[in-house]
Amino acid sequence: MAMDGLRREVLIVVGLCLLWYTVSSASNVVGKLVLTDFPYPMTVTMVQLLSIVVCSAPAFSACGVRRETEFPRRYYWRVLVPLAFAKFLTTICSQVSIWKVPISYAHTVKATTPLWTAGLAWLLFGERQPRDVQLALVVIALGVGVASATELQFDGVGLGAALAAAALLSLQHLYSKRVMRDTGVHHLRLLQTLGRLALLLFAPVWCWQDGAALWAGAAPRGGWAGGGALLLADGLLAWLQAVAAFSVLSRVTPLAYAVASAAKRIAVVGASLVLLRNPTPPLNLAGMVLALLGVFAYNRAKLAARARQPPRLPLPV
């Protein structure tokens, strides 16, 4: 009986991962098309956050997701507001990165997430990594370096945004998991809460940054009929991707999530190369492959290290 339950849980996680990879690939491709036609990454970010707020309430009620957890006011300011801030910055950095550079390169750079995780673990918790983990981190850095040096459409802003997204993603996953563990909040309700907070916090910034431009007549190059439909599709896909990602994160350990996330990057890179047909020199492609192999080697080394001596604090990558 227990084995049947385990098998069912494995099938659910596999199904969620496949959904996550498919929706994430579609979201990145559509997002690239939107930003090429309408270069306003903050507006795209706000549409994605608005989609989380608008779509979550009816969808979660229809699916019987339990009601939102009542958090103490102090907990909001001490934990949830910084987490919402990180979510907004992660989203906008991701949008800027896929706007400025090809999706394949952006996700190769985001493969440096383990480097950020290891650095943050050392700075915040004094945790030192075993030799095999350090070697895997060197492989990741080497792969990203090769891909950057041979990237035909290299852009410093795009590189910086992708690196920032990778760093913020590490913190966001770590603290989202801790909030779920400490409060018992449903993972999808946490997503809804963070989306709503981020939207409220940054609506004034959007009004000042992009709202004025839109009021002055800024519009997609192809007009609002086609561009607006793409923007709406991007928001819906981003919401579905977030739902799938939070669902996987709630069911597995941060390390298992890291393995699934590495596989997702391969799916997104492959889909973008096939669908968008960006020119990719062989050496650039080799750098991408090397970086992603380094991520898998890192995850494997972390699993081996955990088997030898469990770390004090589970850290995501």
GUTORSE-33494 format. One record per residue: residue in one letter; x, y, z of N, C-alpha, C, CB in turn. Coordinates in steps of 0.1 Angstrom, whole numbers, plus 2048, in hexadecimal, padded with zeros to 3 digits. Each point is the difference from the previous one (the first is absolute). Glycine has a CB too. Layout:
! residues N
AXYZXYZXYZXYZ
...
! end
This chain:
! residues 317
M8087F48007F880C80080980D8007EE7F380C
A81C80C7FD80A80C8008078017F38037FD819
M8007F87E08078007F47F78077F580D7EB806
D7E68127FA7F78067F77FF80F8027F37EB7FF
G80D81980D80080F80380D8077FB7F17FB814
L81A7FE7EE80D8057FB8008017F180C7F7814
R7EF7FF7E68007FF7F17F780C7FB8047E7800
R7F181B8067F680A7FC80780E8027EC7F2806
E81B81080580780D80280B8027F67FB7FE818
V80C7F87E480A8017F67FA8047F280E7EF80C
L7E780B7F17F98037F37FB80E8007F97E87FE
I80281D80E7FB80E80180C8097FD7ED7F9810
V81E8057F780C8097FF8058007F18067FC818
V7FA7F87E28057FF7F27F68087F780B7E9804
G7E88157FE7F68077F880180F8027F17ED802
L81181880A80280E80380D8057F97F37FE816
C8177FB7EB80D8047F97FE8017F180D7F5812
L7ED8027E87FD8007F17F880D7FD8017E77FE
L7F481B80A7F880C7FE80980D8027EB7F3808
W81D80D80280980B8038098037F47FF7FB819
Y8077FB7E280A8017F57F98067F380E7ED80A
T7E680D7F37F98047F47FB80F8017F97E87FD
V80181B80F7FB80E80180B80A8017EC7F680C
S81F8067FB80B8098018078037F38047F7817
S7FD7FE7E08068027F37F780A7F880A7E9801
A7E98147FF7F68097F980080E8057F27EC7FC
S80F81581180080E80780C8087FB7F47F7814
N8188027EC80C8077FC8008047F280C7F4811
V7EF8047E67FF8037F27F780B7FD8057E87FA
V7EF81780C7F680B7FF80580D8067ED7EF800
G81A81080C80580C80680A8077F77FD7F5816
K80C8037E380A8067F77F98077F48107EE806
L7E580C7F57F88077F57FA80D8057FC7E97F6
V7FF8168167F980C80680A80C8017F07F180C
L81C80C7FA80A80A8038078057F38037F6817
T7FD8027DF8068047F37F680A7FA80C7EA7FD
D7E78148047F68097FB7FD80B8097F77EC7F4
F80A8138197FC80A80A80A80080B7E87FC7FA
P82380C80480C7FF8097FE80880E80E7FE7EC
Y7E87FD81B7FD80680D7FF7F580B7F38137F5
P8197E88108017F48097F880280D8167FB7F6
M7E981280F7F980280C7F17FE7FE811810807
T7EA7F47ED7F27FE7FD7FD7F17FF7FF8167F4
V80A7E38057FE7F17FF8007FA80E80B8007E9
T7FE8048208007FB80E7F3803807819804800
M7E28087FF7F48048077F47F87FA809817805
V7F77E67EE7F57F87FB8017F280580080D7EB
Q80C7ED8178027F38067FB80080E8137FC7F1
L7F080E8177FC80080E7F180280181680A806
L7E47FE7F17F18027FF7F97F37FD8048187F9
S8037E07FE7FA7F37FC7FF7F780C8098027E9
I8027FE8208007F880C7F48048098197FE7FF
V7E580F8037F58058087F37FD7FB80F812808
V7EF7F07EB7F27FF7FA7FD7F17FE8038167F4
C8067E28077FD7F27FD8007F780D80B8037EA
S7FD8008208017F780B7F37FE808818807801
A7E18048027F57FF8097F57F77FB805817807
P7F67EB7EC7F67F77FB8057F27FE7F58147F6
A8177EB8058057F27FD8027F880C80C8097EC
F7FA7FD81F8027F980C7F37FC80781680C802
S7E07FD7FE7F37FD8067FA7F57F97FD818806
A8037E87EC7FA7F57F88077F38037FA8107EE
C8137F08158077F48028007FB80F80F8067EC
G7EB80281C7FF7FD80F80C8028087F07F07F9
V81981980280C8038087FC80780C80E8027EB
R7F77FA8217FC80680D80280F8008057EA80B
R7F481C7FE80080F80180E8058047E8800805
E81A80D7F980D80680380280080F7FE80F7EC
T80F7EF81780480080E80180E80580D7EB7FD
E7EE81781080180E80680E8018067E7801805
F8218087F680D80380580080C80A80A7F77EA
P7FD80882080280C80980580C7F88047F1814
R7F881B7F080580C7F980F8018007EB80B806
R81B7F180580F8018018067F67F67FF807818
Y7FB7ED7E68057F67F78008067F17F97ED810
Y7FC81A7ED7FF8067F380C8097FD7E77FF802
W81C80A80780B8097FE80E7FA8017F1812808
R8107E480180D7FA8028047F67F67FD804818
V7F97F47E28037F57F77F98027F38027F1813
L7F18117EC7F98007F380380C7F77EE7F380C
V8138197FA80380B7F880E7FF7F97F180E80F
P8197EE7F980D7FE7F98007F57F680B808814
L7ED7EE7EE7FE7F57F67F98057F48007EF813
A7F68197EF7F98067F48098097F87EA7FE80D
F81E80A7FB80A8087F980A7F87F87FE810813
A8067E57F28097F77F97F97FA7F480D7FB815
K7E78027EC7F87FA7F57FF80A7F47F37F1810
F80A81B7F47FF80B7F580D8027F97EE80B80D
L81D7F67FB80D8027FA8057F47F880680F813
T7F77E57F18037F47F97F98007F28037F3815
T7F08107EC7F88007F380580B7F77EC7F880D
I8168147F780480B7F780E7FD7FB7F281080C
C8177EB7FC80E7FC7FB7FF7F57F580A807817
S7ED7F07EC7FE7F57F67FB8067F27FC7EF813
Q7FB81A7EE7FA8077F480B8087F97E980180B
V81F8067FC80B8087FA80A7F77F97FD812811
S8067E37F680A7F77FA7FB7FA7F38087FB817
I7EB8007E87FC7FA7F47FD80B7F57F67ED80D
W80881F7F77FF80B7F780D8047F97ED80980E
K81E7F77FA80C8057FB8097F57F97FF811813
V7FF7E37F28087F57FA7F87F47FC81480780E
P7F07F07EA7F87F47FC7FD7F880D80B7FF7E9
I7E97FA8167FB7F880B80A7F68047E98047F9
S81D7F57FD80A7F680380C8058087F97F57EB
Y80C81781280B8058077FB80580E80B8077EB
A7EA7FF8167FA80480D7FF7F580A7F48127F5
H8077E28067FE7F580980E7F98037E97FD7F7
T82080480080E7FB80380680880B8037F97E9
V7FB81481780580980B7F97FD80D8068127EF
K7ED7EB8107F87FD80C8057F38067EC80D7F7
A81B7EB8028057F380580B80380B7FB7F57EA
T80981881780A80380B7F980180E80D80C7EF
T7E67F08117F980080D8087F980B7EA8027F4
P81B7F28098087F980B80C8088057F97EA7F5
L80D81D80280B8098047FB80A80B80C7FD7E9
W7E98098147FA80A8097FC7F980D7F880E7ED
T8027E68127FC7F980C80C7FC8097ED7F77F3
A81E80580780C7FC80780680C8078047ED7F0
G7FC81E80980680D8057F780580C80A8057EA
L7E97FB8147F780580B8017F780C7F180A7EE
A8107E880F8017F780C80C8038087F47EF7F2
W81781480780D8038077FF80D80780C7F47EF
L7EE81780B7FF80D8067F680080C80680A7EA
L7EF7F08147F580180A8017F580B7F28097EE
F8137EB80E8007F580A80D7FA8027E97FC7F9
G82280980180D7FB8018027F27FB80280E814
E7F57EE7E38017F27FA80A7FF7F57E87FD806
R8217FA7FC80B7FD7F57FC7F47F881280B80E
Q7F17F67E57FC7F57F780B7F57FF7F18107F4
P80B7E380B80A7F67FD8088027F37F27F080D
R8198097F18088037F47F97FC7F38147FB80E
D7E47FA7F27F97FD7F47F580A7FC8057E8805
V7F581E8057F680B7FE80880C7FA7F17F8813
Q81A80C7F380880B7FB8047FE7F1808804817
L7FC7EF7E68047FD7F27F48027F68117F0809
A7E380C7FC7F48027F77FD80F7FE7F77EA809
L80C81E8027FD80E7FE80A8067F67F8801818
V8147FA7E880A8057F67FC7FD7F28127FD811
V7E87F77ED7FB7FB7F37F580A7FC8067E8805
I7F181B8047F58097FC80580E7FC7F17F4811
A8188117F780680D7FD8088007F2802805819
L8057F07E58077FF7F37F67FF7F48137F480C
G7E28047F67F67FF7F57FA80E7FD7FC7E8807
V80081F8047FA80D7FE80A80A7F97F17FC814
G81C8037F180A8087FA8027FE7F180B800816
V7F57F37E68027FD7F27F48057F880D7EB806
A7E78127FF7F38057FA80080F7FE7F47EC809
S81181B80180080F80080A8057F67F9801818
A8137F97E880A8047F77FD7FE7F18107FB812
T7E77FC7EB7FD7FC7F27F28047FC8107EE802
E7E88198087F38047FD7FF80B7F57FA7FA818
L7FF8047DD80080A7F67F880C8038017ED7F0
Q7F58128197F880B80480280480F7EF7F97EF
F81E80781580480380E7FC80E8038137F07FF
D7E781280D7FC80D80580380080F7EE8027EE
G81980881780380180E7F480180981580B7F9
V7E17FD8037F48018087F97F38017FE8187F9
G8017E17FC7F97F38008087F68097F88047E9
L8157FC8168087F78097FE80380E8117FE7EE
G7F080F8167FE80480E7F27FD8058108127FC
A7E57F07FB7F37FC8057FE7F18027F88147F3
A80E7E48047FF7F28028077FB80D7FF7FD7E7
L80D80981C8077FD80C7F880480C8168027F4
A7E480A80C7F880480B7F47F78028088187FC
A7F27E47F97F47F78018047F38077F680A7EB
A8167F18118057F380680280280F80B7FA7EA
A7FB81181A80380280E7F380280881680A7FA
L7E17FE8017F38028077F87F38018008187F8
L8017E07FD7F87F38008047F780B7FE8027E8
S8107FE81B8057F880B7F980480D8167FD7F4
L7EA81080F7FA80580D7F17FE800812811801
Q7E87F17F47F17FE7FF7FC7F28037FF8137F0
H8087E380A7FC7F28028037FC80F8057FB7E8
L80680981D8037FD80E7F680580A8188017F9
Y7E480C8067F78058097F27FD7FE810812803
S7EC7EB7F07F27FB7FD7FE7F380780080C7EA
K80B7EB8157FF7F38067FF80180F80D7F67ED
R7FA81381980080280E7F2805805819804800
V7E18057F87F38068047F67F48008068177F6
M7FA7E17FF7F77F58008027F680B8008027E7
R80C7FC81D8037F780B7FC80680E8137F67F2
D7F08168107FD80780D7F28038028178097FF
T7E17FB7F77F28048017F67F67FC8088177FD
G7FC7DF7FB7F67F77FA7F78067F68007F5815
V8048167E57F88077F68007F77F380581780A
H7F07E87EF7FF7F97F48098077F57E97F8805
H81F8007F480A8067F77FA8097F580D7EC804
L7E78117F87F98097F67FB80C8067FA7EC7F3
R8018148197FC80C80780C8098037ED7F380A
L81E8077F980D8088028038077F38087F0811
L7F78097E38028077F37F780B7FE8087EA7F7
Q7EB81480D7F680B7FE80380C8097EF7EE7FB
T81580F81180380B80A80C8087FB7F77F2813
L8148077E980C8077FB7FD8087F380E7EE80A
G7EA80D7ED7FD8077F47F880D8038007EA7F4
R7F68158157F880B80480980B8077EC7F1802
L81D80B80780880980780A8077F67FE7F2815
A8088067E28098067F67F980A7F780E7EB801
L7E68127FB7F88087F87FD80E8077F67EC7F4
L8068138187FD80C80880C8098027ED7F480B
L81E8057F880D8078048058087F48057EF811
F7FA80B7E38078067F47F68067F68127EF804
A7E18127FF7F78077F780480F7FF7EE7F0806
P81681780580580E7FE80C8017F77F6805816
V8137F17EC80D8017F77FC7FE7F280D7F7813
W7EA8007EA7FC7FE7F27F980C7FA7FD7E8805
C7FB81F8037F980C7FC80A80A7FC7EC7FB80E
W81F8077FA80A80A7FD8097FC7F4800806819
Q8037ED7E68097FB7F67FA7FE7F280D7F5813
D7E98027ED7FA7FC7F37F28077FE80D7EB801
G7EC81780A7F38067FE7FF80D7F87FA7F5816
A8108147ED80180C7F98027FE7F180980B815
A8007EB7E88037FE7F27F37FA7F98187FC805
L7E17FC8017F47FA7FA7F580B7FF8057EA80A
W7FA81F7FF7F780B8008038097F47FD7FF819
A8108027E48058097F57FE7F97F281080A810
G7EC7E97F07FD7FA7F38097F47FD7F88157F9
A8117E78108087F47FD7F77F47FE81380980E
A7F17EF7E87F87F47FD8097F67F97EB80E7FE
P8107E58018087F67F98018047F17F87EE810
R81380E7EA8038047F27F57FB7F7818800804
G7E37F47FF7F57FA7F87F280480380F7ED7FD
G7F081D80D7F38048047FB7F880C7FB8077E9
W7FB7FF81E7FB7FA80C7F87F37FE7FF81680A
A7FC7E87EA7F87F47FD8097F38027F180D7F0
G81A7F38088097F580180980080C7FF7FF7E8
G80680D81B80980180C7F97FE80D80E8107F2
G7E67F580F7F87FE80C7FD7F28037F78177FD
A8067E27F87FD7F180180C7F98057EF8027EE
L81D80180C80C7FA80580380380E8098017E9
L7F580B81B80380580E7F67F880A8088177F8
L7EC7E78047F67F98088047F18017EE8107F9
A8177EA7FC8047F280080C7FF8087F77FD7E9
D81380C81780C8008087FC80080F80D80B7EE
G7EA7FD8167FB80180E7FA7F38057FD8187FD
L7FB7E27FA7F97F380480A7F58017EB8087F5
L81F7F780180A7F680180980280C7FF7FE7E7
A80480E81C80980380C7F97FB80D80A8147F4
W7E97EE80C7F87FB80C8007F18017F28157FF
L80C7E57F68007F17FF80E7FB8047EE8007EF
Q81C80680C80E7FC80380280180F8088077E9
A7F480481D80280280F7F87F68088048187FC
V7F07E58007F87F68068077F28007EB80D7FA
A81A7F07FA8077F37FF80D7FF8087F77FE7E9
A81180D81780C8018077FE7FF80F80A80E7EE
F7EC7FA8177FD7FF80F7FB7F38047FB818800
S7FD7E17F77FB7F380380B7F68017EB8067F4
V81F7FB80380C7F780180880380D8017FE7E6
L80180F81C80880380C7FA7FC80D8088147F3
S7EA7EB80D7F97FC80D8017F18027F18147FD
R8127E57F97FF7F180180E7FA8017EB8007F3
V82080780A80D7FA8008098098097FD7F67E9
T80F80481A80A80880780680B7F78057EB80E
P80181F7F880780A7F780A7FA7F77FC810812
L80B7E67F280A7FA7F77FA7F87F580F7FE813
A7E67FB7EF7F97F97F57FA80B7F77FB7EC80F
Y80181F7F67FB80B7F880B8057F77EF806812
A81D7FB7F380B8047F98037F77F380A80A815
V7F57E97EE8027F77F57F58027F580B7EF810
A7E98127F57F48037F680280D7F97F17F280F
S8148187F880280D7FA80B8007F57F980A815
A8127EE7EE80A7FE7F67FB7FA7F38117FE812
A7E77F87F07FA7F97F47F680A7F98027E980B
K7F78207FC7F88097FA80880A7F77F07FE814
R81B8067F18098097F88047FA7F380880A815
I7FB7E97EB8037F97F37F48007F78107F180C
A7E480D7F97F48007F87FD80E7FA7F77EE80E
V80B81D7FA7FE80D7FB80A8047F67F7806816
V8167F77EC80B8037F77FD7F97F3811803812
G7EC7F07EE7FD7F87F47F48067F88097EC80B
A7EC8177FD7F48057F980380E7F97F27F4811
S8168147F680380E7FA8087FE7F47FF80A817
L80B7ED7E98097FF7F47F87FA7F48137FC810
V7E37FB7F37F87FB7F57F680A7FB8037E980A
L7F681D7FF7F58097FC80480D7FB7F27F4810
L8188127F780480E7FC80C8007F67F8808816
R80F7ED7E980B7FE7F680A80B8017F07F57F1
N81580D81B80B80A80280D7F97FB7F480B814
P8147FD7E680D7FB7FC8097FC80C7FF80E7EA
T8067E68168077FC80C80D7F97FB7EB7FD80E
P8218097F480C7FA7FC8037F38088098177FA
P7FE7E08008037F380780680280E8027F57EA
L80881581780680280C7F780580B8158047F4
N7E28058077F58058097F77F58068018167F3
L7FB7E18047F87F58038077F780A7F48017EA
A8197FD8148097F880880080680E80E7F87ED
G7F381581480080780D7F37FE8088108117F7
M7E57EF8017F37FE8077FF7F28057F68107F0
V80E7E68088007F28048097FE80D7FB7F97E8
L81180D8178097FF80C7FA80580C8138027F0
A7E780A80F7FA80680C7F57F88068058167F7
L7F27E48007F57F88058057F38067F180B7EF
L8197EF80B8067F480580680380E8057F77E9
G80181581880580480D7F580080B81280D7F4
V7E27F88087F580180A7FC7F28047F88157F5
F8087E18027FC7F280380B7FA8097F47FE7EB
A81980581280B7FB8097FF80680E80F7FE7EB
Y7EE80F8157FE80780D7F57F98098088157F5
N7EC7E88047F57FA8078047F28057F080D7F2
R8177EC8068057F280380980180C7FD7F87E8
A80D81181880A80280A7F980480D8118067F0
K7E58028107F880480C7F97F58067FE8177F7
L7FC7E08007F97F480580A7F78077EF8027EE
A81D7FC80C80A7F880780480580D8087F97E9
A7FA81581780480680D7F67FF80A80E8107F3
R7E57F18097F57FF80A7FF7F28067F48127F4
A80F7E48038007F280580B7FE80A7F77F97EA
R81580D81480B7FE8097FE80880D80F7FD7ED
Q7EC80F8127FE80880C7F580B7FD8187FC808
P7DC8027FD7F580A7FD80480E8047EF7EE803
P80F81C7F480380E8037F680580A80A8037EA
R7FA80881D7F880680A7F38067FB81580480D
L7EC8017E77F48077FA7FE7FD7F2804812810
P7F07E97EB7FE7FD7F280180D7F87F27EB806
L8168157F080280B7F77FC7FD7F281280980F
P7E57FF7EB7FC7FE7F280B8057F67E8801807
V8177FA7ED8098057F67F88057F48127F1807
! end
